[in-house]
Amino acid sequence: MDKSKEKKKYNSYNSIVIKRIKEKMGLSTQFIHQSLRGDRTSETSETVKLEYARILAEVEKTLSNN
């Protein structure tokens, strides 16, 4: 086993945004994470990606105003 391989980099997602999408769309957190990673390619997955970006932008804008 070659130890020189790089470890897989995991993305960290904003848990507040994940919870908001879960409540709004009624999806599991696992499905939301898979959609954001690109493991899922359905219309719902594309909607999840767009919603995540939109909500995250709102959260960041709110935090930067303070």
Backbone as CSV, one residue per row, in Angstrom:
resi,resn,N_x,N_y,N_z,CA_x,CA_y,CA_z,C_x,C_y,C_z
1,MET,0.840,-1.174,0.000,0.000,0.000,0.000,0.886,1.239,0.000
2,ASP,0.624,2.105,-0.926,1.426,3.313,-1.079,0.910,4.407,-0.151
3,LYS,1.752,4.849,0.753,1.364,5.862,1.737,1.474,7.283,1.180
4,SER,2.017,7.436,-0.012,2.217,8.769,-0.558,0.954,9.354,-1.191
5,LYS,-0.114,8.565,-1.277,-1.355,9.069,-1.864,-1.945,10.155,-0.972
6,GLU,-2.503,11.148,-1.625,-3.122,12.225,-0.863,-4.481,11.776,-0.349
7,LYS,-4.854,12.296,0.798,-6.149,11.975,1.361,-7.228,12.720,0.594
8,LYS,-8.398,12.127,0.566,-9.522,12.767,-0.086,-9.944,13.974,0.735
9,LYS,-10.096,15.109,0.068,-10.492,16.325,0.751,-12.019,16.343,0.861
10,TYR,-12.504,16.521,2.067,-13.935,16.577,2.283,-14.365,18.027,2.407
11,ASN,-15.477,18.338,1.766,-16.022,19.684,1.864,-16.810,19.816,3.149
12,SER,-16.758,20.973,3.738,-17.595,21.216,4.901,-18.722,22.144,4.455
13,TYR,-19.911,21.795,4.832,-21.075,22.558,4.443,-21.681,23.208,5.675
14,ASN,-22.312,24.337,5.485,-22.941,25.074,6.563,-24.153,24.291,7.055
15,SER,-24.118,23.860,8.316,-25.184,23.010,8.854,-26.508,23.756,8.966
16,ILE,-26.460,25.061,9.171,-27.693,25.844,9.248,-28.408,25.819,7.899
17,VAL,-27.647,25.962,6.829,-28.224,25.945,5.489,-28.775,24.555,5.172
18,ILE,-28.049,23.518,5.566,-28.504,22.148,5.342,-29.838,21.919,6.044
19,LYS,-29.941,22.356,7.301,-31.192,22.192,8.051,-32.333,22.948,7.399
20,ARG,-32.058,24.143,6.908,-33.090,24.949,6.253,-33.613,24.254,4.999
21,ILE,-32.713,23.695,4.200,-33.117,22.978,2.992,-33.910,21.731,3.364
22,LYS,-33.474,21.039,4.408,-34.170,19.838,4.864,-35.605,20.168,5.250
23,GLU,-35.792,21.254,6.016,-37.131,21.652,6.433,-37.974,22.117,5.244
24,LYS,-37.366,22.895,4.362,-38.095,23.483,3.242,-38.518,22.443,2.205
25,MET,-37.615,21.533,1.876,-37.875,20.591,0.790,-38.267,19.197,1.276
26,GLY,-38.105,18.931,2.562,-38.473,17.627,3.095,-37.557,16.502,2.657
27,LEU,-36.280,16.811,2.511,-35.295,15.817,2.071,-34.424,15.392,3.240
28,SER,-33.768,14.252,3.084,-32.846,13.797,4.120,-31.521,14.549,3.988
29,THR,-30.821,14.659,5.097,-29.527,15.341,5.058,-28.535,14.554,4.199
30,GLN,-28.665,13.246,4.181,-27.783,12.424,3.358,-27.967,12.762,1.876
31,PHE,-29.219,12.880,1.438,-29.490,13.215,0.040,-28.954,14.607,-0.292
32,ILE,-29.099,15.541,0.637,-28.616,16.901,0.410,-27.095,16.899,0.260
33,HIS,-26.392,16.189,1.137,-24.929,16.106,1.043,-24.501,15.429,-0.257
34,GLN,-25.190,14.369,-0.648,-24.856,13.681,-1.892,-25.083,14.590,-3.093
35,SER,-26.124,15.392,-3.036,-26.410,16.319,-4.126,-25.323,17.378,-4.239
36,LEU,-24.912,17.920,-3.107,-23.883,18.953,-3.109,-22.533,18.414,-3.563
37,ARG,-22.252,17.145,-3.247,-21.000,16.506,-3.679,-21.015,16.186,-5.162
38,GLY,-22.218,16.040,-5.736,-22.323,15.687,-7.149,-22.603,14.218,-7.370
39,ASP,-22.896,13.468,-6.301,-23.206,12.050,-6.442,-24.596,11.828,-7.029
40,ARG,-25.466,12.801,-6.890,-26.823,12.728,-7.421,-26.973,13.759,-8.523
41,THR,-27.762,13.412,-9.556,-27.868,14.303,-10.705,-29.309,14.571,-11.129
42,SER,-30.278,14.327,-10.268,-31.675,14.542,-10.624,-32.011,16.033,-10.611
43,GLU,-33.240,16.359,-11.045,-33.687,17.750,-11.001,-33.704,18.264,-9.572
44,THR,-34.136,17.415,-8.653,-34.175,17.798,-7.243,-32.774,18.127,-6.749
45,SER,-31.793,17.351,-7.169,-30.405,17.596,-6.770,-29.922,18.946,-7.275
46,GLU,-30.277,19.266,-8.499,-29.888,20.564,-9.056,-30.567,21.698,-8.298
47,THR,-31.817,21.493,-7.908,-32.532,22.488,-7.108,-31.869,22.663,-5.754
48,VAL,-31.425,21.557,-5.151,-30.738,21.617,-3.857,-29.472,22.453,-3.975
49,LYS,-28.698,22.252,-5.034,-27.463,23.009,-5.236,-27.747,24.504,-5.354
50,LEU,-28.771,24.847,-6.116,-29.125,26.255,-6.285,-29.616,26.866,-4.976
51,GLU,-30.447,26.141,-4.250,-30.962,26.623,-2.964,-29.828,26.811,-1.967
52,TYR,-28.900,25.864,-1.937,-27.770,25.961,-1.011,-26.973,27.228,-1.293
53,ALA,-26.681,27.463,-2.558,-25.900,28.648,-2.920,-26.653,29.924,-2.563
54,ARG,-27.952,29.952,-2.819,-28.747,31.145,-2.540,-28.820,31.433,-1.038
55,ILE,-29.124,30.403,-0.251,-29.255,30.579,1.197,-27.906,30.913,1.819
56,LEU,-26.847,30.250,1.354,-25.507,30.521,1.885,-25.106,31.969,1.621
57,ALA,-25.440,32.485,0.437,-25.126,33.874,0.118,-25.867,34.819,1.061
58,GLU,-27.122,34.496,1.369,-27.895,35.318,2.300,-27.270,35.301,3.700
59,VAL,-26.874,34.124,4.146,-26.268,33.989,5.469,-24.962,34.779,5.542
60,GLU,-24.120,34.634,4.542,-22.845,35.352,4.523,-23.047,36.857,4.453
61,LYS,-24.044,37.294,3.679,-24.340,38.713,3.576,-24.791,39.254,4.932
62,THR,-25.640,38.502,5.632,-26.124,38.913,6.944,-24.972,38.980,7.946
63,LEU,-24.107,38.003,7.920,-22.989,37.987,8.859,-21.974,39.088,8.574
64,SER,-21.807,39.425,7.322,-20.829,40.464,6.986,-21.347,41.855,7.313
65,ASN,-22.662,42.017,7.409,-23.238,43.322,7.740,-23.071,43.672,9.206
66,ASN,-22.848,42.684,10.044,-22.726,42.942,11.491,-21.376,43.364,11.849
